[in-house]
Amino acid sequence: MRLAVIADLHGNLPALEAAVADFMPWRPDYVVLAGDLINAAPFSVEVVEYAMAQDWLVIRGNHEFYLLDFGSQRVHSVVQHEARWQALHALQADMPAHLIRYLAALPDDLTLLFPQCEPLRVLHGLPGDPRAGVYPHNLDPYVTGLLQRVAQHTLITAHTHLQGEGRIPRGQEAPSPRSPNPPFKSEELRAAHWHVINPGSVGLSLNGCPDAHYALMESVADAPEGTGWRVTLRHVAYDRVRTLQAFFERGFLDAGGPILELFYWEIVSADQEILPFMAWARRHGFDSHVDLQTALQAYKQETRREKAIAAMDPSGCYARYIS
């Protein structure tokens, strides 16, 4: 069994097209898309249309929840603040209803039980929380608790935008997937670890490399329990200039406000830009929902980060924007 695993597309159609062109010659049996199709780059509508037209295994990520909860009783009150969530407001207005229905019908996670293959769990984050990121070298008690809900040895998770593969010790007895009714498996899982695979982000890499990142997985016959998948982590360059130019050609920065500008920075730098800014804003007493534009201007004045982004921008668009 061969799987191509992608995640965190974030509306970046050129990156998605490059990843697909790179893995299709490998002839995967299935393509697994582990959430966050939308939001950040200007092609969210096109990315959802692309995914909808494929025979892929797709789940929701936290950005799908943001869109689907918006305007409903499920939405958190802070999302009503236009300054902080201006990008989401614009996306909700632009996304056609049939695409929203497609996202609404997607599952939150998948368990894949291919014959003669080790069971495989697919999540965007962790059970019950699509925003819970797994950092194998820095597991906090909250993440460890959610991991205990994963009965399968092999776990695909995304959300962090950091590509990697590792084994995390269970630290306690594994939860059993057994059923009281035969013929289902009646013994506890034996492997003492989770095999965790993060394919990285196709559209918004944050590991310092601006390419589109993904993973290839191939089942290993007769492997010991917990080692039944061979993983190859890959990345491929894409036309970032096309993506970055679209922010301006489509009026995306003006429509999306400060957060979209910070997303632009992240596509340019392939590094965290939003979280450092938010941490700075809190330290300096800004309300990240009400004073976002004011905070960003103050941040620029103190750090000169926009000058560094302009110098790195392969499109040259941002230098003209801030001049």
C-alpha positions, 0 to 999 in steps of 0.5 A: 500500500502506498500513500501520499500524505499532504496537509496544511495547504492553506489556500496555496494552489501553486504549492499544492500543484507542485506537490501533486506533480512531484508525488503522482509519478510514484503512483500512490494508491491513495492521497491523504489530506490531513486538514487545513485546506483554507486560509492564509494564501489567496487561493482557498476557493481553488484549493477546495475545488481541487480537493473536491474533484479528487478521490482523496481521503480528506479530513478537516483542520482547525481552519475549516472549523473556524470557517464552519463555526463562523456565524453560528452559535458555535462561534466564540465571541472573540471571532466577532472582532473584525480587526483580529478575524478580518481574514476569516470574515473575508473568506466566509464571504468569498467561499461558495455555499457548495464548497462550504457544504463540502467542508462541513461534511468532512470527517474530523479524523480517519482510521485506515484499515487496509488489509495486511497493513498496520492500522493508521490513524489520521488527525489534524491535531489530536483527538478532540482538539485539532489545534493540539500540536505534537512536538516529540521533544516537548510533550506537555501533559495536555498533549500526552493526555490526548495521545493516550486516546490514540489506540493505533501505533501509527499516527499521522498528525499535522498542524505544526507545519513542521515536517518530521517522523519519530517514535514517542513512548507510550508511558502506560498501557495502550488503550485497547481497540477491542470489542466485546464481540468476536472476531475483533482483536481481544488482546492489548496492543503490544508496541510501547510507542506511537509512530508519529508522522507529520508530513509538514505543510504544503502551503505554509512551511514554517521550518525555514525551507519555503518549499511544499512539504509532504510525506510518502508512506509505504506499508511494510509486510510482516513488520513487527507491530508499531513499525509497519510503515516506511516513511519518506519525507519530501519537499519540492519548490513551487512558484512562490512568486505567483502566490505572493503576487496574488495577494496584491492582484486580488486585493487580499491584504486589504481584505484580510487585514493585519493577520493576512499581512503576517501570513504573507510574511510567513510565506516569504520567510518560511518561519513563525511570524504570527506567534512572535508578533502575538507574544510581543503584543501581549508583553506590550499590553495590546489587546490582540482582538481590538488593537491589532492594527495599532499593535502591528504598526508598533511592532514594525517600528520596534523590530523593523521586521517588514524591512527584512521581509521585503528584502527576502521577498522573491516577488518584490511586491512587498517592498513596493507595498511598504514604500 
